[in-house]
């Protein structure tokens, strides 16, 4: 039997340039006070993000009921609409640390 068939875990393609994000949902941002700035440091303190080296992406799952200023590396369209619908603002930061 060929070596490739004997090692099924080694098959396929692994993209070494793939960017892995730390994901935060909009519904999880309700734990912050209204009007506060939510950035990488605040998300690490609240333990919504475990790894500080990965870029942060905010997704649109859940509902937001307070006005926040959210700073992250990426936002989904749904998250952007939900944050802006309650009067908050979205800021994309470009100086994210390199993911490892």
C-alpha positions as CSV (number, residue, x, y, z in Angstrom):
1,X,0.0,0.0,0.0
2,X,1.4,3.5,-0.9
3,X,2.6,5.7,1.9
4,X,0.0,8.4,1.1
5,X,-2.9,6.0,1.7
6,X,-1.4,4.8,4.9
7,X,-1.2,8.3,6.4
8,X,-4.7,9.8,5.9
9,X,-4.1,12.8,8.2
10,X,-1.4,14.0,5.9
11,X,-3.5,14.3,2.8
12,X,-4.8,17.5,1.3
13,X,-3.6,21.0,1.1
14,X,-2.8,23.2,4.1
15,X,-2.7,26.9,3.3
16,X,0.3,28.4,5.1
17,X,-0.9,31.9,4.4
18,X,-4.4,31.5,5.9
19,X,-5.3,34.2,8.4
20,X,-7.1,32.8,11.5
21,X,-9.2,35.3,13.4
22,X,-10.4,35.4,17.0
23,X,-14.2,35.6,16.6
24,X,-16.5,37.8,18.8
25,X,-20.3,37.9,18.2
26,X,-22.2,41.1,18.5
27,X,-24.4,39.7,21.3
28,X,-21.4,39.2,23.5
29,X,-20.7,42.9,23.5
30,X,-23.7,43.7,25.7
31,X,-21.5,43.1,28.8
32,X,-19.7,46.4,28.2
33,X,-21.2,49.7,29.5
34,X,-23.0,52.0,27.0
35,X,-20.8,54.5,25.3
36,X,-17.6,52.7,26.1
37,X,-14.8,51.9,23.6
38,X,-14.4,48.2,23.0
39,X,-10.9,47.3,21.6
40,X,-8.4,44.4,21.8
41,X,-7.4,45.2,25.4
42,X,-11.0,45.3,26.7
43,X,-11.9,42.1,24.9
44,X,-8.9,40.3,26.4
45,X,-9.8,41.6,29.9
46,X,-13.4,40.3,29.4
47,X,-12.0,37.0,28.2
48,X,-14.0,37.2,25.0
49,X,-10.7,36.8,23.1
50,X,-8.3,34.2,24.3
51,X,-5.3,34.7,22.0
52,X,-4.0,38.3,21.8
53,X,-1.9,37.7,18.7
54,X,-4.7,36.8,16.3
55,X,-6.6,39.5,14.5
56,X,-10.2,40.0,15.8
57,X,-13.3,39.7,13.7
58,X,-16.7,40.7,14.9
59,X,-19.7,38.7,13.6
60,X,-23.4,39.5,13.6
61,X,-24.8,36.8,15.7
62,X,-27.0,38.1,18.6
63,X,-28.5,41.4,19.3
64,X,-26.9,44.6,20.6
65,X,-28.9,46.9,22.9
66,X,-26.4,49.6,23.7
67,X,-24.3,52.2,21.9
68,X,-20.6,51.2,21.7
69,X,-17.5,52.2,19.8
70,X,-16.0,49.0,18.6
71,X,-12.5,48.7,17.3
72,X,-11.5,45.5,15.6
73,X,-9.6,44.2,12.5
74,X,-12.6,43.0,10.6
75,X,-16.4,43.2,10.7
76,X,-19.0,41.2,8.9
77,X,-21.7,43.2,7.2
78,X,-24.4,42.1,9.7
79,X,-22.3,43.1,12.6
80,X,-21.6,46.5,11.1
81,X,-25.3,47.1,10.5
82,X,-26.3,46.0,14.0
83,X,-23.7,48.2,15.8
84,X,-24.6,51.3,13.7
85,X,-28.3,50.6,14.1
86,X,-28.2,51.3,17.8
87,X,-26.1,54.4,17.4
88,X,-22.6,52.9,17.8
89,X,-19.6,53.2,15.6
90,X,-17.3,50.8,13.9
91,X,-13.6,51.4,13.5
92,X,-11.3,49.0,11.6
93,X,-7.8,49.0,12.9
94,X,-5.0,48.2,10.4
95,X,-2.2,47.7,12.9
96,X,-3.0,44.2,14.0
97,X,-0.3,42.0,15.2
98,X,0.8,39.2,12.9
99,X,-1.1,35.9,13.5
100,X,1.1,33.0,14.6
